[in-house]
Amino acid sequence: MTNVVALSSAQVLYPLGDDIGSVALIQHVGDDKMIVNSARVSFGGDNDAPLTERDEKLIKYLLREHHGSPFEHNLVTFKIVCPIFVDRQLVRHRVGVSKNEISGRYVELKERGYIPLEFRKQAKSNRQASVADDGTLDQEAASRVWSEAWRVAFDSYEKLLALGVTREQARGVLPLALYTESYYTFNVRSLLHFLELRDHPGAQFETQLFARAMAELAEPLFPATFRAWRDLHRGE
Ligand SMILES: Cc1cc2nc3c(=O)[nH]c(=O)nc-3n(C[C@H](O)[C@H](O)[C@H](O)COP(=O)(O)OP(=O)(O)OC[C@H]3O[C@@H](n4cnc5c(N)ncnc54)[C@H](O)[C@@H]3O)c2cc1C
């Protein structure tokens, strides 16, 4: 079962609370039944009947026992507009994920920079993680420093272009907060694996927000699979 959604009518979520960072559902392929059928084909048991309770139990069994291949026939394509530092984490997911990204060699990059609505502090327990401001961070000063750094960097990019420097070199002065945009297609196995790692308190906070938006858009497409997956993660 294929469902192709035109970009203009795509469902879009804005995980970072600005009107730039976004996850749009572009298309999906397959449904919960496809997972059941691709598992049951091994004994000739695939069928056209609506999803049953027995089918749902099979999905849960497949997830619990790590029989992953039946989940690979289903695909979800997102258009993701995210800061480069988030994209650098998304692109680490190598298996079952396809990506095409805007090229800063082809086009002049737009002035689109992420500015955190709230700055966080370094976590003490996890050297990679962050914690919410406990009121001791000077939010205004942090915002000012961030904006100044952005201004210098983007102005330098434009000046280099004006000097006649090629786009592929000029972009080298741009910061990690620059928004990039890509199409990402995950199969459902790789999507669930991604969500386990990135919708997790140990992951980069902004990446968690993107992961949650992706889950929110994908869950209604594969409701039985997500139900079983969430139950397993809750230990039920
Ligand atoms: C909280 C967090 C912190 C992180 N910190 C860092 C960091 O500091 N530095 C850093 O470099 N990365 C870091 N990463 C990235 C991490 O190491 C993985 O590259 C990333 O999460 C992708 O996971 P993956 O390899 O399981 O996914 P995929 O690349 O999609 O692979 C899926 C699965 O396929 C199998 N697989 C894939 N490739 C191979 C292979 N070559 N050989 C054998 N089996 C393979 C594995 O079972 C793997 O789990 C971090 C990730 C998280 C979630």
The ligand as an ORCA input file, in Angstrom:
! r2SCAN-3c Opt
* xyz 0 1
  C      23.637      9.331     23.018
  C      24.578      9.080     21.891
  C      25.877      9.545     21.960
  C      26.770      9.325     20.891
  N      28.042      9.816     20.974
  C      28.893      9.634     19.934
  C      30.222     10.156     19.986
  O      30.620     10.780     20.948
  N      31.020      9.967     18.901
  C      30.614      9.251     17.819
  O      31.386      9.094     16.872
  N      29.356      8.746     17.739
  C      28.499      8.911     18.774
  N      27.224      8.413     18.684
  C      26.806      7.736     17.464
  C      26.735      6.209     17.656
  O      28.013      5.665     17.934
  C      26.163      5.551     16.388
  O      27.008      5.810     15.299
  C      24.776      6.061     16.033
  O      23.968      6.125     17.177
  C      24.126      5.143     14.996
  O      23.786      3.942     15.648
  P      23.965      2.551     14.923
  O      25.374      2.337     14.482
  O      23.362      1.502     15.829
  O      22.976      2.746     13.659
  P      23.180      2.266     12.161
  O      24.395      2.843     11.576
  O      21.893      2.558     11.475
  O      23.377      0.715     12.296
  C      22.285     -0.111     12.710
  C      22.859     -1.430     13.237
  O      23.498     -2.117     12.163
  C      24.661     -2.787     12.668
  N      25.848     -2.207     12.016
  C      25.914     -1.045     11.300
  N      27.140     -0.869     10.829
  C      27.892     -1.892     11.247
  C      29.249     -2.234     11.087
  N      30.090     -1.468     10.408
  N      29.678     -3.358     11.651
  C      28.849     -4.163     12.346
  N      27.547     -3.895     12.562
  C      27.068     -2.769     12.002
  C      24.684     -2.562     14.176
  O      23.986     -3.611     14.800
  C      23.920     -1.261     14.329
  O      23.327     -1.091     15.606
  C      26.346      8.613     19.736
  C      25.035      8.138     19.692
  C      24.149      8.365     20.744
  C      22.739      7.864     20.649
*
